[in-house]
Amino acid sequence: MALTHFDAKGDAHMVDVSDKAVTDRVAIAAGYVKMAVETFEIVSEGRAKKGDVLGIARLAGIMGAKKTPDLIPLCHPLPVTKVAVELTLDPDLPGVRIEATVKTTGQTGVEMEALTAVSTAALTVYDMVKAVDKGMDIGGIRVLLKDGGKSGRYEAT
């Protein structure tokens, strides 16, 4: 399978999507921030000095999805119609699980927007509590679902 962001000479370029059909598209991505038990307690009890960790990270994730083409050089600017970012406290991690859903009606998918939303939310969680826990682990960032367009549906196993 050929990589679409390179031309015949091997130079990077933005993929021409002008001939692709406009379809409803959705992507869901997920990730986590694993932290020390003490840090988890600070977050879950709302005691972070910088404020509402989950609320601010949710907004950051939404903003990140909308800024994706400014951050990832070959991403198309898309009319994003929905961004939902859910942050769930998980005492078994311990930490925060993050899931982002992004929708559009367009000629290319929104996987990068969903991944950027999760990444931005995770980095914001880190920023909010790094004063007490610099050893947090951000990981597991991946696409769970992609649907719409020529390539059809993808679901992670």
C-alpha positions in Angstrom: 0.0 0.0 0.0 1.4 3.4 -1.0 1.7 6.3 1.4 -0.6 9.1 0.2 1.3 12.0 1.6 4.3 11.5 -0.8 4.4 12.0 -4.5 6.2 9.8 -7.1 9.5 11.6 -6.3 9.1 10.9 -2.6 8.4 14.6 -1.7 5.7 15.3 0.9 2.5 16.9 -0.3 -1.0 17.5 0.7 -3.3 14.9 -0.7 -5.8 16.2 -3.3 -9.3 15.3 -2.1 -11.2 17.4 -4.6 -12.5 14.3 -6.4 -13.6 12.5 -3.2 -17.3 12.3 -2.3 -18.6 14.5 0.5 -19.8 12.1 3.2 -20.5 12.1 6.9 -17.4 11.1 8.8 -16.6 10.3 12.4 -13.5 9.3 14.4 -13.1 8.3 18.0 -9.7 8.2 19.6 -8.6 7.4 23.2 -5.6 7.6 25.5 -4.8 7.9 29.2 -2.7 9.8 31.7 -1.4 7.5 34.4 -0.3 9.1 37.7 0.6 8.5 41.3 -2.2 7.6 43.7 -1.6 10.9 45.5 -1.9 12.9 42.3 -5.1 10.9 41.4 -6.6 11.9 44.7 -5.8 15.6 44.2 -7.5 15.5 40.7 -10.5 13.4 41.9 -11.0 15.6 44.9 -10.7 18.9 43.0 -7.7 20.1 45.0 -5.4 21.0 42.1 -3.9 24.5 42.6 -4.5 25.4 38.9 -8.2 24.7 39.0 -10.6 22.2 37.5 -8.2 19.7 35.8 -10.8 17.7 33.9 -12.9 20.7 32.8 -9.9 22.6 31.5 -8.5 19.5 29.8 -11.8 18.9 28.1 -11.8 22.5 26.7 -8.2 22.1 25.6 -9.0 18.9 23.8 -11.8 20.6 21.9 -9.6 23.5 21.0 -6.8 21.0 19.9 -9.2 19.3 17.5 -10.1 22.6 15.9 -6.4 23.6 15.6 -5.2 20.3 14.0 -4.4 21.7 10.6 -2.3 24.4 12.2 -0.3 21.7 14.0 0.0 18.9 11.6 1.4 20.2 8.3 -0.4 18.1 5.7 -3.9 18.0 7.4 -6.7 19.6 5.5 -8.7 22.3 7.3 -12.1 20.8 7.9 -15.5 22.1 8.9 -15.6 20.2 12.2 -19.3 19.8 13.2 -18.8 18.1 16.6 -16.0 17.6 19.1 -16.8 15.8 22.3 -14.0 15.0 24.8 -14.7 12.8 27.8 -12.3 12.5 30.7 -13.0 9.7 33.1 -11.2 9.1 36.4 -10.0 5.6 36.7 -8.7 4.5 40.1 -7.4 1.2 38.7 -5.0 3.1 36.4 -4.7 5.3 38.6 -5.3 8.3 36.3 -7.5 9.7 33.7 -8.9 8.0 30.6 -9.6 10.3 27.7 -11.9 9.7 24.7 -12.6 12.1 21.9 -15.3 12.0 19.2 -15.0 14.2 16.2 -17.5 14.5 13.3 -17.6 16.3 10.0 -19.3 16.2 6.6 -16.5 16.4 4.1 -14.1 14.9 1.7 -11.5 13.5 4.2 -11.6 11.9 7.6 -11.2 13.4 11.1 -8.9 10.8 12.7 -6.1 13.4 13.2 -8.6 15.8 14.9 -9.6 13.1 17.3 -6.0 12.1 18.0 -5.1 15.7 18.5 -8.0 16.3 20.9 -6.9 13.3 23.1 -3.2 14.4 23.0 -4.0 18.0 23.9 -6.3 17.0 26.7 -3.6 14.6 28.1 -0.9 17.2 27.9 -3.2 19.6 29.7 -3.9 17.1 32.5 -0.1 16.8 32.8 0.4 20.6 32.8 -2.3 21.1 35.5 -0.6 18.7 38.0 3.0 18.4 37.0 4.0 20.4 40.1 3.2 17.4 42.2 3.9 14.6 39.8 6.4 14.9 37.0 6.5 11.1 36.5 3.0 10.9 34.9 2.8 8.5 31.9 0.8 9.7 28.8 0.0 6.7 26.6 -2.3 4.4 24.7 -3.2 7.2 22.2 -4.9 5.5 19.3 -7.9 5.5 16.9 -10.7 3.4 18.2 -13.2 4.1 15.3 -13.1 5.7 11.9 -16.2 5.7 9.7 -17.3 7.4 6.5 -15.6 7.8 3.1 -14.2 5.5 0.5 -12.1 3.3 2.9 -15.2 2.5 5.0 -15.3 1.6 8.7 -12.4 0.8 10.9 -12.8 -0.4 14.5 -9.8 -1.2 16.7 -9.7 -4.6 18.2 
